[in-house]
Amino acid sequence: MPNALASLMLLLWPVVSLVLFRRLPLERAILWCILAGYLLLPPVAEFDLPLVPDMDKFTIPSIMAFVLCIGMMGKKVPLLPRHPLAKLLTLLFAFAVIPTVMTNGDPVIFEVLADADPIVFITDMLPGLRWRDLGSVMINQVIILMPFLLARRYLSSPEGQKELLLALCIAGLAYSIPSLIEIRLSPQINIMVYGFFQHDFAQTMRQGGFRPIVFMPHSLWLALFMFSAVLAAVSLAHAAKGRDRLRLAIAAAYLFFVLYLCKSFASLAYGLSFVPLVALASPRWQIRVAITLAALAITYPMLRNLGAIPTEAILAQAEAISPERAQSLGYRFDNEAMLLQRAAEKPWFGWGGWGRNLVRELETGAIVSIPDGHWILLFGTLGWLGYLAEMGLLSLSILLLGIEIHRRRQQISPYATPIALILAATMVDMMLNDTLVPMTWLCAGSVLGYAERLRYPGLFEKPRALFAGKQVLMPQPLPPGARKHI
């Protein structure tokens, strides 16, 4: 059970967010409000309020960043993208939950038939969805989109993208200290600070040592974050000059060493694949790789349903590398197969919440399937409509950037394609783990916003006024003490 400090930290984060927005530039305030909340707030702990989504380390920073940006700073945040398809997918993401709620009003009942008499004993029941659930689910969808909308507007310029990568790099360097402590002494920091351990301790033990977890939901989340920090440092070093390049290269090498010590095969594979790509390849090749990975991620359910994924061959290759990893991967594939059968019963709109998408024993209701990948959770909960809305919005950001890069010959932002690669790697990881977090949506919004800046020049420019049939800049106020001469 989380201690009082865990609840206090969640309660104090609005105050922390207010201080950040008062003292930092807008872009940095948005970044550190969401990123620091993700890294420091307690996992699992939440406030279960009626008629609204659970308030936790994901929702509270997103809400505060959005509210303070609009309310205190007086900044505008467009609620819909400019590109028509992105606009459609954004609306679909918010409203696709309506048919899900409408088609899941019936409860799921688990019952056992007595041997002697035709009497049915109800052993357990999952409630059906009601109209009051619709408001909570739609609010949750809007909260999820808040980092995406903020990043599209304020983190999509080359300067904003540099701030995003710099924040990831600095946060990775800071987080490496508690990570190294846990690698050496075992994961204990969350227990010492918040009074509980957030997952199965056995899953932190690998190769005769420990995998760090700190305040993350799982060690795999921390490893993926370290990969993002490595790629951010490499991209900043590649764009820097002089001594800054050397310092950032040293930081990238150190972060890669920490990533190696995290003992996560998938994240280490991403690092080994993408670090040379960012350091040596052109933006065109980088975006091609990102588009390929995004296409694989969004089509994965179709390929699994068609049996086009060579699971046996993948397991054989994993067995050659590590029997322990092969066993874990095989367990994931088996659970995916069960959950796909369950999802096939309601393929279009899914089963909704309350764990209705999980495979359970018919008599007792005990859960017999463990969903790992985000895609199978999303597919089983919201069906094809919700899946294509969410994954389509993430993939479209990368695709539009690729289209704009290939349409232009002039130099583009050196930070756009590394962020797209971080997003693409996360989408691939979502096939194995539920690693979609607010930072992922920040990357997606930054990529989409930059693609729209290229496609629609002047999209986020200051308002202009018409004068004598021509557009002119709105007049600016004179500095204090200045005189206006005619």
C-alpha positions in Angstrom: 0.0 0.0 0.0 1.3 3.5 -0.8 2.2 5.6 2.2 1.0 9.1 3.1 3.9 10.6 1.2 2.7 9.0 -2.1 -0.7 10.7 -1.7 1.0 13.9 -0.7 3.2 14.0 -3.7 0.2 13.6 -6.0 -1.6 16.4 -4.1 1.4 18.7 -4.3 2.1 18.3 -8.0 -0.3 21.1 -9.0 1.7 23.4 -6.8 5.0 22.2 -8.3 3.5 22.7 -11.8 2.5 26.2 -10.9 6.1 27.0 -9.8 7.5 25.6 -13.0 5.2 27.7 -15.2 6.0 30.8 -13.2 9.7 30.4 -13.4 10.5 28.6 -16.7 9.9 29.5 -20.3 6.7 27.9 -21.6 8.3 25.1 -23.5 10.4 24.0 -20.6 7.5 24.3 -18.2 5.4 22.0 -20.3 8.2 19.5 -20.6 9.3 19.4 -17.0 5.8 19.4 -15.6 5.0 16.2 -17.6 8.4 14.6 -17.7 9.3 15.2 -14.0 5.9 13.9 -13.0 6.4 10.7 -14.9 9.8 10.2 -13.4 9.2 11.2 -9.8 5.6 10.7 -8.8 4.6 7.3 -7.2 3.5 4.5 -9.6 0.2 2.6 -9.0 -0.9 5.3 -6.4 -4.0 7.2 -7.5 -7.1 9.0 -6.4 -10.2 7.1 -7.4 -12.8 9.9 -7.8 -16.4 9.4 -8.9 -17.4 10.0 -12.6 -13.8 11.0 -13.6 -10.7 8.9 -14.6 -8.2 7.9 -11.9 -5.9 10.8 -11.0 -2.3 9.4 -11.0 1.2 10.2 -12.2 0.0 10.2 -15.8 -3.2 12.3 -15.6 -2.3 14.9 -13.0 0.8 16.4 -14.8 -1.0 16.4 -18.2 -4.0 18.2 -16.8 -1.9 20.7 -14.9 0.3 21.5 -18.0 -2.8 22.0 -20.2 -4.7 24.1 -17.6 -1.8 26.3 -16.7 -0.8 26.9 -20.3 -4.3 28.1 -21.1 -5.4 29.6 -17.8 -2.3 31.2 -16.3 -0.2 31.8 -19.3 -3.1 32.8 -21.6 -1.8 30.7 -24.5 -3.9 29.2 -27.1 -3.9 25.4 -27.7 -5.7 24.3 -30.9 -7.9 21.3 -30.1 -7.7 19.9 -33.6 -4.8 19.5 -36.0 -4.8 21.4 -39.4 -4.3 18.3 -41.6 -7.7 16.8 -42.5 -6.8 13.2 -41.8 -5.1 14.1 -38.5 -8.2 16.1 -37.5 -10.5 13.1 -38.3 -8.3 10.7 -36.3 -8.3 13.1 -33.3 -12.1 13.3 -33.3 -12.3 9.5 -33.7 -9.9 9.0 -30.8 -12.2 11.1 -28.6 -15.5 9.8 -29.7 -14.8 6.1 -30.7 -15.7 5.2 -27.1 -19.3 6.0 -27.7 -20.2 2.8 -29.7 -18.1 0.8 -27.2 -20.2 1.9 -24.3 -23.5 1.5 -26.2 -22.7 -2.1 -27.3 -21.5 -3.3 -23.8 -24.5 -2.7 -21.6 -24.9 -6.3 -20.7 -23.0 -7.7 -17.7 -20.6 -10.7 -18.0 -21.9 -13.4 -15.6 -19.9 -16.3 -14.4 -22.0 -19.2 -13.1 -21.9 -22.8 -12.1 -24.7 -25.4 -12.5 -25.5 -27.6 -9.5 -25.1 -31.3 -10.0 -28.4 -32.5 -8.4 -30.8 -29.7 -9.2 -31.2 -27.4 -12.2 -30.0 -24.5 -10.0 -27.5 -22.0 -11.3 -25.2 -20.3 -8.8 -23.7 -17.0 -9.9 -20.1 -16.9 -8.7 -19.0 -13.5 -10.1 -20.1 -10.8 -12.5 -18.6 -8.0 -14.4 -20.9 -5.0 -14.7 -22.1 -3.7 -18.0 -21.3 -0.2 -19.2 -23.7 2.6 -18.5 -24.2 6.2 -19.8 -22.5 7.5 -16.7 -19.4 5.6 -17.7 -19.3 7.3 -21.1 -18.4 10.7 -19.6 -15.5 9.2 -17.6 -14.1 7.3 -20.6 -14.4 10.4 -22.9 -12.7 12.6 -20.3 -9.9 10.1 -20.1 -9.4 10.2 -23.9 -9.2 14.0 -23.8 -6.7 13.9 -20.9 -4.6 11.4 -22.9 -4.5 13.9 -25.8 -3.5 16.9 -23.8 0.3 16.4 -24.1 -0.2 15.7 -27.8 -2.0 19.0 -28.3 0.5 21.0 -26.2 3.5 19.5 -28.1 1.9 20.1 -31.5 1.6 23.8 -30.8 4.6 24.6 -28.6 7.2 21.8 -29.0 7.1 21.5 -32.8 9.5 24.2 -33.8 13.2 23.4 -34.2 13.8 25.2 -30.9 11.0 23.4 -29.1 12.2 20.0 -30.5 15.7 20.8 -29.2 14.2 21.5 -25.8 12.4 18.2 -25.9 15.6 16.2 -26.6 17.6 18.2 -24.1 15.0 17.5 -21.4 15.2 13.8 -22.2 19.0 13.9 -22.1 19.2 15.8 -18.8 16.5 13.6 -17.2 18.3 10.5 -18.3 21.6 11.7 -16.7 19.8 12.5 -13.5 17.8 9.3 -13.4 21.0 7.3 -14.0 22.1 7.9 -10.4 19.3 6.1 -8.7 19.3 3.5 -11.5 22.9 2.6 -10.8 22.2 2.4 -7.1 19.4 -0.1 -7.7 21.5 -2.1 -10.2 24.2 -2.4 -7.5 22.0 -2.8 -4.3 18.6 -4.1 -5.7 15.5 -2.0 -6.4 14.5 -0.5 -3.1 14.1 3.2 -3.7 10.3 3.1 -4.2 9.9 1.1 -1.0 12.0 3.5 1.0 10.3 6.6 -0.4 6.7 5.5 -1.0 6.4 2.5 1.2 5.7 -0.3 -1.3 7.1 -2.2 -4.3 5.2 -1.5 -7.5 5.6 -4.8 -9.3 6.8 -8.4 -9.1 10.3 -8.2 -7.5 11.3 -11.4 -9.3 11.1 -9.6 -12.7 13.8 -7.2 -11.6 16.3 -10.1 -11.3 18.3 -10.8 -14.5 21.6 -12.4 -15.3 22.8 -12.7 -11.8 22.0 -9.0 -11.0 19.2 -6.5 -10.9 17.3 -4.3 -13.3 16.5 -0.8 -12.0 12.9 0.4 -11.6 13.1 3.5 -9.3 9.6 5.1 -9.6 8.6 3.6 -12.9 5.8 1.0 -13.3 8.2 -1.7 -14.5 11.9 -2.1 -15.2 11.1 -2.2 -19.0 9.7 1.3 -18.8 12.9 2.6 -17.3 15.0 0.8 -20.0 12.9 2.3 -22.7 13.2 5.8 -21.2 17.0 5.3 -21.0 17.0 4.4 -24.7 15.1 7.7 -25.4 17.7 9.6 -23.4 20.6 7.9 -25.4 19.0 8.8 -28.7 18.4 12.3 -27.6 22.0 12.8 -26.5 23.3 11.3 -29.8 21.0 13.6 -31.9 22.1 16.7 -29.9 25.8 15.7 -30.2 25.3 15.2 -34.0 23.8 18.7 -34.3 26.3 20.5 -31.9 29.7 22.0 -32.6 32.9 22.4 -30.8 33.1 21.4 -27.1 29.4 21.0 -26.8 29.6 18.1 -29.3 32.3 16.4 -27.2 30.3 16.8 -23.9 27.1 15.4 -25.5 29.0 12.5 -27.1 30.4 11.6 -23.6 26.9 11.9 -22.1 25.6 9.6 -24.9 28.3 7.0 -24.2 27.6 7.1 -20.5 23.8 6.8 -21.0 24.4 3.9 -23.4 26.4 2.1 -20.7 23.5 2.6 -18.2 21.1 1.3 -20.9 23.3 -1.8 -21.2 23.2 -2.3 -17.4 19.4 -2.1 -17.5 19.4 -5.6 -18.9 16.5 -5.1 -21.3 17.1 -7.0 -24.5 14.5 -5.0 -26.5 15.6 -1.5 -25.5 19.3 -2.4 -25.9 18.4 -3.7 -29.4 16.7 -0.4 -30.2 19.9 1.5 -29.0 22.2 -0.7 -31.1 20.1 -0.2 -34.2 19.2 3.5 -33.9 22.3 5.1 -32.5 24.3 4.5 -35.7 21.3 5.5 -37.7 21.0 8.9 -36.0 24.8 9.5 -36.0 25.5 8.6 -39.6 22.4 8.4 -41.7 20.6 11.3 -43.4 17.1 12.4 -42.3 15.6 10.8 -45.3 16.9 7.4 -44.3 15.9 8.0 -40.7 12.3 8.8 -41.5 12.1 5.8 -43.9 13.1 3.5 -41.0 10.6 5.2 -38.7 7.8 4.8 -41.3 8.6 1.1 -41.7 8.5 0.5 -38.0 5.2 2.4 -37.6 3.7 0.4 -40.4 4.7 -2.8 -38.7 3.2 -1.6 -35.4 -0.1 -0.6 -36.8 -0.6 -3.7 -38.9 0.6 -6.2 -36.2 -3.0 -7.3 -35.2 -3.9 -8.0 -38.8 -0.7 -10.0 -39.3 -1.3 -11.9 -36.1 -4.9 -12.8 -37.1 -3.7 -14.0 -40.4 -0.9 -16.0 -38.9 1.7 -14.0 -40.9 3.9 -13.4 -37.9 6.5 -16.3 -37.7 6.2 -16.8 -34.0 8.0 -20.2 -34.1 10.9 -18.8 -36.0 11.1 -15.8 -33.7 11.1 -18.0 -30.6 13.9 -20.2 -32.1 16.0 -17.1 -32.7 15.3 -15.9 -29.1 16.2 -19.4 -27.8 19.6 -19.1 -29.4 20.2 -15.8 -27.7 18.7 -16.5 -24.3 16.4 -19.4 -23.2 15.0 -17.3 -20.4 14.0 -14.5 -22.9 12.6 -17.1 -25.3 10.4 -18.5 -22.5 9.1 -15.0 -21.6 8.4 -14.3 -25.3 6.6 -17.6 -25.8 4.4 -16.8 -22.8 3.5 -13.4 -24.4 2.6 -15.1 -27.7 0.4 -17.6 -25.9 -1.5 -14.9 -24.0 -1.9 -12.9 -27.2 -3.5 -15.8 -28.9 -6.1 -16.2 -26.1 -6.8 -12.5 -26.0 -7.2 -12.3 -29.8 -9.9 -15.0 -29.6 -11.7 -13.0 -26.9 -11.4 -9.8 -29.0 -12.7 -11.6 -32.1 -16.1 -11.9 -30.3 -16.5 -8.1 -30.5 -14.0 -7.0 -33.1 -15.3 -3.6 -34.1 -16.0 -1.7 -30.8 -14.4 -4.0 -28.2 -15.4 -5.1 -24.8 -14.9 -1.8 -22.9 -13.5 -1.5 -19.4 -13.8 -3.4 -16.1 -11.5 -6.1 -17.4 -14.2 -7.4 -19.7 -11.6 -7.9 -22.5 -9.7 -10.5 -20.4 -10.0 -14.2 -20.7 -11.5 -15.7 -17.5 -12.7 -19.1 -16.2 -16.3 -19.6 -17.1 -17.3 -20.7 -13.6 -15.2 -18.6 -11.2 -14.3 -15.6 -13.3 -10.6 -16.0 -12.4 -8.3 -14.3 -14.9 -6.3 -16.8 -17.0 -4.8 -14.3 -19.5 -2.1 -11.7 -18.8 -2.0 -8.9 -21.4 1.4 -7.5 -21.9 1.4 -5.5 -25.1 -0.5 -2.2 -25.3 -1.9 -3.2 -28.7 -3.8 -6.2 -27.4 -5.2 -4.2 -24.5 -6.4 -1.5 -26.8 -7.7 -3.9 -29.4 -9.7 -5.9 -26.9 -11.0 -2.8 -25.1 -12.0 -0.5 -28.0 -11.9 -2.8 -31.0 -10.8 -1.9 -34.5 -12.3 1.6 -34.3 -10.4 2.6 -31.2 -7.3 0.8 -32.3 -7.1 2.5 -35.7 -7.8 5.9 -34.1 -5.0 5.7 -31.6 -2.4 3.9 -33.6 -3.4 5.7 -36.7 -2.8 9.1 -35.0 0.6 8.1 -33.8 1.6 6.6 -37.2 0.2 9.5 -39.2 2.6 11.9 -37.4 5.5 10.0 -38.7 4.1 9.5 -42.2 3.3 13.2 -42.7 6.8 14.1 -41.6 8.2 11.6 -44.1 6.0 13.1 -46.9 7.2 16.6 -46.2 10.8 15.6 -46.0 10.7 13.9 -49.4 8.9 16.9 -50.9 11.6 19.3 -49.9 15.3 19.7 -50.7 16.2 22.4 -48.2 17.6 21.6 -44.8 15.1 20.6 -42.1 15.3 20.5 -38.4 18.0 18.1 -37.2 15.9 17.1 -34.3 12.7 16.1 -36.0 13.7 12.6 -37.3 15.3 11.5 -34.0 12.1 12.3 -32.2 10.2 10.3 -34.9 12.6 7.4 -34.3 11.9 7.5 -30.6 8.2 7.5 -31.3 8.5 4.6 -33.8 10.6 2.5 -31.4 8.0 3.1 -28.7 5.3 1.9 -31.1 7.2 -1.3 -31.7 7.7 -1.8 -28.0 4.0 -1.4 -27.5 3.6 -4.7 -29.4 5.3 -6.3 -26.4 4.6 -4.0 -23.4 2.1 -1.4 -22.3 4.6 1.4 -22.6 2.4 4.2 -24.0 3.0 7.2 -21.7 2.5 10.9 -21.9 6.1 11.4 -23.2 5.1 9.3 -26.2 2.3 11.7 -26.9 4.7 14.6 -26.6 6.9 13.1 -29.2 3.9 12.4 -31.5 2.6 16.0 -31.2 6.0 17.4 -31.8 6.5 15.4 -35.0 3.0 16.2 -36.3 3.3 19.9 -35.5 6.6 20.1 -37.3 5.2 18.3 -40.4 2.2 20.7 -40.4 4.6 23.7 -40.1 6.3 22.4 -43.3 3.1 21.7 -45.1 1.3 24.9 -44.0 3.8 27.8 -43.8 2.9 30.4 -41.2 0.6 28.0 -39.4 1.6 29.2 -35.9 2.7 32.7 -36.9 1.4 35.8 -35.1 -2.0 37.1 -36.3 -1.9 39.4 -39.3 -4.3 42.2 -40.3 -5.5 43.2 -43.7 -4.7 46.7 -44.8 -5.3 48.1 -48.3 -5.8 44.5 -49.6 -2.5 43.4 -48.2 -1.5 41.4 -45.2 0.7 43.4 -42.7 2.0 42.6 -39.2 -0.2 43.8 -36.4 1.4 47.0 -34.9 3.4 46.4 -31.8 3.1 48.6 -28.7 5.9 51.2 -28.2 8.4 50.5 -25.4 7.8 52.5 -22.2 9.0 56.1 -22.4 9.3 56.1 -26.1 7.6 58.9 -28.2 5.7 58.4 -31.3 6.8 61.0 -33.9 4.6 61.8 -36.9 
